[in-house]
Amino acid sequence: MIEKNDKHRGKGTKVTFSIPREWLDRPVSLVGEFNDWDREANPMRKRGGNWTTSVVLEPGRRYRFRYVDSWDRWHDDPAADDLVPNGEGTFDCIVDLSESDD
């Protein structure tokens, strides 16, 4: 699940990424263009039945992202706005902030 809140104190759009813990029983991180694919920048935390983390992103563009677990396995998000080839023979997920609801 991806939840977008574009009224985040004027600093951008707060995007919360959540995946069910039943998908992964080991630590997982959110990686993407917004954190230079840094596995330590956005570790996901257990909340209820989900792994979750939030980032504040600049609106007006699309961002590539994926999840990577502690076993170095990469995971897609079925709730992503789009999927695009990444040159590695797989796909990157997209969170799309290019359009405003205004």
N, C-alpha and C positions, 0 to 999 in steps of 0.2 A: 504494500500500500504506500502511496506517495501522497502526502498532504501538503498543499501549498497555501501559505498565508501571506498575501501581498501587503498587509498592513502591519509590518513589523518595525515599528518605531522609526519609520522613514529611512531605514538602513538597507532596505532591499526586501527580498522575498524569503521568508523562512520556509524551508522545505524539510519536512520530516519524512524520513525513510523508515519503513517498518517491514520486517519479514517474519513469518511465523517461526517460533523456535523449533517447531516440529520438523522444519526443513533442514535445520542445522543444529546439531547438538554440541557444537564447539564454537569458540569465539570467532567473530566475523567483524570485518571492517568495511566501511564505505570508502571507496576510492574513485577518483575521477579527475576531470580537468580542473575542477575548483580547488583541489588540494595536491596537484602535481602527482596524482596516483600514489600518494604516500600512504602506506598501509597503517601507519601509526597516528595519522592526523585525525581520523574520525572512527575510533573503535565504537562498535555498537554495544549498547547496554541491554540487559534483560529487563523488560518491563512487562509484567503480566505474562502473557503467552507469546510475546514478540521480542525480537532483537530490534532496537530502534536507535536512531541518532538524528540530529537536526543540524542543518547548515543554513547560513544566510547567504543568498546568492543575488547577484545583480540581475534585475529583470531585463528583458529585451533580447535574450538569446537562448540558445539550446546548449545543454551541457551533457557531455558523455560521462557515464559512470558505470560501475559494476561493484559487486561484492567479492571480497576475497576472504577465505577462512584461514584458520591457523595451520591448516595442512597445505596451504598455497593452492587451493582449488578455487577457481573463479565461478561466480554464480550470476545469473541474469535475474532481472526483476520482471515478472509477468505484468506488473502494473505500470511499466515504463511507457512513456508517451510514444516511443518509437525505438527501433533497433537499426543500427547502421554497421556495415562491415568495418572492421578495425585494422585490416592489413595483416593480422596474425592468424587468419583462417577462422576467426570467430566473429562475434558481434559485440558492440558496445550498446548499452542501454542509453536512452535519451530522456532527460527531464526537460520539458519545453516551457520556457518562460518568455518566449518571443512575442506572445500576444497577451494583451491585457483584457480583462473582463469589463473595463470601463467603457 
